[in-house]
Amino acid sequence: MNKRNIFQWMVLSIMALMAVSCGESAVYQSSKTLPKEGWRKYDVVSFDYDSKDTVGEYQILVDIRNNDEYPFQNFWLFVHSMSPDSVEYSDTLNCVLADNYGKWVGRSSGSMYHVPVEFIHSTPFKKEGIYHFDMVQGMRMDTLPGITEIGIRIVKNNGEE
């Protein structure tokens, strides 16, 4: 598979994920507005989800909003989570925000764009209590322009609440 086919597959996967996840209702959704001057390299954005369900399976998505000031095609994001019993999980997400021709992907509203990116496809919250999530931008700029909001959305699989 050549690079173009891989990229097209990634874009189609993102679009399919958006189509599936946009129609479902989130059990938790929160976002934070980032400074207008940009997201500084070591600034941590945190979220806390209070889980009561220890049986269901959930999808965890990161919601990214950007504008035309964002200078790149993709966006690297470091995500770290900790469960109530101190089990930790970290991942690095490569978030594709534009195609090879510079056209923004995702939903748009004027000059703002929204792209959901899957962090975890299916997971139970095995313990009741607070699940903590930290996000840090992983780009090579001290201050990253154009990412206006970052958020997290937790959706129960099969559309159940």
N, C-alpha and C positions, 0 to 999 in steps of 0.2 A: 504494500500500500504506500503510495507516495504522500508527500507532505500535504498536498492540496486535498487529497481524499481524506486524510486523517483530520484536517481542519474542518472540512465539510461535515464529516461524521460528528465532530465535537459540537459544531453549531446546531446541527439537527437534534443532537441529544439534549442540548440546552433548551431548544425550543420545545421539544417534547416534554421535558421536565416542567417547563413553564406552563404548558397547556394542562398537564395533569395536576400540578400543585396549585395553580391559580383558582381552580374551581372548588378546592377543598377548604374547609374552615379550620383555621389554626386554633390550637388549644392555648398557644402562647405566641405573641408577636410583640416585638419591641424594636425600636430603632433609635439611633442617636445621630443628631446633626453634628457634622464635623466643622471645625473652624473655616471661615471663608478663605483665610490665607493658606490653608492646606492641612493635611494630616501629617504631623511630625512623626519621624521614624520610630521613636520609642514611646509614643503615646498609646496607652492601652485603653481600648473600649471594652467595657464589661457589661454582662447581663446575668441576671439570676432568675432561674425558673424553679418554682416551687411545685414539685411533682407529688401527686397523691395516688397515681395509678402505677402499680408495680406489675401489672399483667400485660397491658397493651404494648404494641410495637409502634414506634414513632419515627418519622422522617424529620431530620433537622436541616434547615436551609439557612443560608446566609443571604440576606437581601442587600444588594449593592446599588446605590444610586450615584450616577455621575452626570457631569455636564460636558459641554464641548471643550472646556479647558483641560480635560484629561488628555495628556500627551502621548499615551501608549495604546496598543491594541489589547494588551492583557493587564492583569493586576494580580500580584502575588500577595496572599494573605496567610498569616500564621494564626491558627485557631487552637486554643488550649481549653480543655474542659476538666472540671473536677466534680465528682459525685459527692453526696453527703457522707459517704464512708471513705472519702479521700482517694478514690480510684481516679487516676489521671489519664487523659487521652489528648494527644496533640496531632495536628496534621497541617500540611502546607497545601493551600488550594491555589491552583492556577485558574483564575477567573477571566474568561475571554469576554471582552467588552466590545470589540469591533472585529469585523471580518478583514480579510486580506486587502480589501479595497478602501478600508477606513470607515465603512458604514457601521454605525453603532448597532449592536444586537439588543434584543430585549424590547420591552414596552417603552414607548416614548410619550412624553407630554411636553410639547414645546421643545425646549432645548435640554430637558432632563430625561434621563434614561434609567430604567430599572431592570436589573438582571438578577434573578435568583440562582444561587449556586448551591448544589447539594454538598453538605458537610458529612452527614451520615444518612445512608439510605434507609436503614431499618434497625432500630435499637429499642430495647425495653429500658425503662427507668426502674432498676431493680430495687432501689431503696426509696422510701418516701423522704422528702426533704428538698433542700436547696441544691440545685445543680448550677454551678458557676461556669461561665464562658468568658474567656478573654480573647480579644482580637487585636493584632498588631499588623500594620501594613509592612509588607516584605519587599518593597521596591528599593532601589539603590539611590533614592533621593532623600535628603534630610527632611524636606517638606514637600509632600506630594499634592499637587493641585488637582482639582476636578472631581475628586471623590467627595460628594456632598453629604452622604448619609450611609451608615452601615447598620445592619439590623440582623436579628435572628428570628426565625419562625419555626415553630414546632407543630407538626401536623400528625394526627393519629392516622396510621395506615388504614386503608379501606374506607376512608371518609367517616369513620366513627368518631364520636366525641365522648 
